[in-house]
Amino acid sequence: MSRQTVYVQHCSGVNGLEKIILREVRGFSAEIYLYGGQVISWKNDLGEELLFVSSKASFKPPNSIRGGIPICFPQFSIHGSLQQHGFARNRFWALDPNPPPFPTTSTNRAFIDLILRHSEDDAKNWPHRYEFRLRIALGPAGDLLMTSRIRNTNTDGKSFTFTFAYNTYFSVTDISEVRIEGLETLDYLDNLKNRERFTEQGDAITFESEVDKVYLRTPTKIAIIDHERKRTFVLRKDGLPDAVVWNPWDKKAKTISDLGDGEYKHMLCVQAACIENPITLKPGEEWKGRQEISPVPSSYCSGQLDPRKVLFTY
């Protein structure tokens, strides 16, 4: 790669919102908006978009951006007085002036460190002090890595409890030709049936209607296989025992104002999450949750990866 290559570029995005572009040596790229601390683009070395963003997505605060990877914190779904999926995706993040140490190599320069702290607006509905540090990086082979560190900075001695998800919108060719491997035989909570608990049947998850499920005690690796595009996404996660699978299908899609009527066909949300057993932090305690997404040849199946191979470098 040329010495003039810019691994991290700061620039303006839609509606003048500040964004950062990451580029790695093989040609992969990612775009992150400081609004929401949100990845909104991840492209491979051919320039093909790997994440879905709605054509009707709003890039106007305080609306959240439909697509990419919104961060759900301090809650997933709707509970109490907080807005759905929490407030982290509706806040302006800052560059972290004092990021925690991460192992890096001289060839891995495409990363950004962001931070979100409590605000007076948050305190009205969630009266806690916290520091949320987020590193977003492109690995040497173009893998997209996200590491979240959340610390309780309360000075009143109080603990706080939260749930969390990386709400990843994958771009797929045709949802009816997609399958997920790695979640078969697991228990799940069905959000379409009042969170009733069921056990998944069959060899793989396929799609022919609306799906909104929280899979429990999931493996560290999940595969999303796009048959038509001959592409597979491997999602690896750490500290995030649950996995949410969501597609609104046709009727629900028509009720979502910032989603095109037919766009459900080209998206699938698979979210590394911690929902069933919320995380509680005492003052000074820190939680860490990571995910890594890799595009691999479509011949992948869930039993192929060596579980001893640790690909996380951050």
Phi, psi and omega in degrees: 000142181298147178295338181278356182300134177263112181283327181228119182236129176262132181201181179264142178250209181301137179056026177076007178293138183288135177221164179236134175252128175255139176227136178246171195298332183269000174109355174293154177215160176216148176239133182234128174268136174294333173288113182087352187054041197250125170288125180242356177207142174212112185244147178275186185290350175264002181081012180278134180284130182258344178250154178262133169230130182297144175293342179256012182301139178267126174252042182234103176306144009268015179291146174279161182264121183281101177129182184069228180226080172296149178256123180265109179199140004269020174209155170252137182077208185238123175214134175062216187269354180285150177292160181304133179065018173079189188248353184300328182280355179244017181244155173273120177274163178240159171293136184278114182285341182226065182293150176294155181293135175234143173291126178227164176239164182295340181269355185246082185251356184270081178209160178220143177246125180241160178217144175229131178239165180302152176226167178297324178297317179297320187298337179298324183246343181218087192279064181223151175260135184209162168232124179246109178258135185227123171252130175241129187216153168256125178286172183301333180258012178093001178300144178260119184244136178227127178235122179250134174234120182242125183239139174278116179247022176303141176254003181258009178081004185269141171280163168223159184235141180210162167243167193205149172203143164269104188275075189278123175263106177276142174274123179233157183287312182208114186303331181287350178250020182249145172223156177244132175244145179116348181249000181297146180071003182272158172282148177214157173260126183264109181291345176275353180228049176055039177059028175294148185265132179226173173244130182294136178249158176094172186276335181203163179266126175236174192229126175217007177194179180302139179225133176209089188230146174249106179278141189249147177050056186273159178291169181283348181232133177227142180246132174248113190251118179258096186298316187293324180269356181055046181226143176233135171260129172255121179256120175248141185216156181215131181081006184230089189286341185255167177214125179263134176240124185218132166213129188283343184060190195287313185293313180295323181302324181291343179267354182262110190295330183257030175224128178296149186305320183261003187286343178301335182293338189246017181220154172208126176266122169233116192244118170290126193210165170227101190234310187300315180244095182303156180268133175243128179242132170277161178308131180091344180278153182229142174245147178229134176224134186230149168221149177226131179242131180232132170274130182226166179303150187288356177285354180300142167225164194296341181269000188279330186283140177285114183296345180277346181279114181262116182263349179294128176244359180234000000 
